[in-house]
Amino acid sequence: MSSSVIDFVATEARFGAHNYEPIGVVLSRGEGVWVWDTEGNRYLDCLSAYSAVSQGHCHPKILAAMVEQAHRLTLTSRAFHNDQLALFYEEIAALTGSHKVLPMNSGAEAVESAIKSVRKWGYEVKGVPDGQAEIIVCANNFHGRTLGIVGFSTDPETRTHFGPFAPGFKIIPFGDATALEEAITPNTVAFLVEPIQGEAGVIIPPAGYFMKVRELCTANNVMLVLDEIQTGLGRTGKLLAEQHEGIEADVTLLGKALSGGFYPVSAVLSNNDVLGTLRPGQHGSTFGGNPLACAVARTAMRVLVEEGMIENAARQGARFLQGLKDIRANTIREVRGRGLMLAVELHPEAGRARRYCEALQGKGILAKDTHEHTIRIAPPLVITSDQVDWALERFAATLTQDFS
Ligand SMILES: *Cc1c(COP(=O)(O)O)cnc(C)c1O
């Protein structure tokens, strides 16, 4: 490592809270699927900032929209109207078929906002006694890092010594519709779930699960809240992952790729009166719905559709998945994926996934381990067939090594 790399890493370690354990690469530039480190080495980005950079690094049209808007007006707060918010509403509603939109910034804020909204809906529309609302969530969920959210996580690492936590959440196994049926009570206001559990290691539920979930929620007047912050906006080869299941959520959460990685932009979308229960002064955010965020998100959504990125995610995802399945290596326990949301789960005896990610780095690929034994693969949706094949050669070479 050159001295400049050591400087960046050491300085981060010296001053920063150690709440991450980054792979030892210092990035300074990105374009499309590629990123470059401070020494000029090029890598294919197979993380895409946890799927926030789906449109590719520094997409020229999103960049132009951001710069143009930054010259004109960046922040007004919602105390005044701005000339971008209405257009953002119109375009995101048209894209997703939603009726109401609540703009926020981070994904966790969208989740928190949805929790507040469905509770309020439960009290004011469903008629749940005040203070009794229950929300059902799944084991191994990942919905963000705020206190409210980590309180219903089942991962000891994210919870330990952060309590006490808010009550009102029930945890059931993911992919088990019977467990949902048994957990619902008259006080249940919502079922909050990821279509595919991302951080848990790209866990795809059994076919037909969400159909049954939709039926149960409808039958019991329970709001189905789909956290599509990672799966949404083309990542799985459809605009929304719910489309694979042929269902519609009552509340959909988007974030990450909503800005193409330029800026934190998230949104709560609803098809009913959930967001309608919010009155002036009851919820808000200084930056939520600001004109810069809206201009960036409008263009990020536009290029996703105009440049065929969703279809490309389906096409290249199928190619990538098949290529990974064709790798004959006894380190591999299972290969999973839908669209460009992919994972290779290693046999525990093969050693930690982290070692494989470090080996991939040496071959020009940046990927991130999750939960000890899983390598997640989520390149930008603009990846080409040649780039997929280039990556597959390197995955094959790495996965046939043994780091145990
Ligand atoms: C990343 C993520 C979040 C949290 O988003 P932040 O912007 O990091 O707060 C919530 N839900 C899911 C499914 C995610 O992948």
The ligand as a Gaussian input file, in Angstrom:
#p B3LYP/6-31G(d) Opt

LIG

0 1
 C      -30.661000       0.262000       3.331000
 C      -31.978000      -0.163000       3.794000
 C      -32.710000       0.613000       4.714000
 C      -32.154000       1.835000       5.397000
 O      -31.780000       2.858000       4.525000
 P      -30.807000       4.026000       5.062000
 O      -30.806000       5.008000       3.934000
 O      -29.463000       3.394000       5.292000
 O      -31.386000       4.553000       6.299000
 C      -33.984000       0.188000       5.047000
 N      -34.505000      -0.925000       4.518000
 C      -33.830000      -1.701000       3.636000
 C      -34.482000      -2.919000       3.069000
 C      -32.537000      -1.356000       3.263000
 O      -31.856000      -2.131000       2.416000

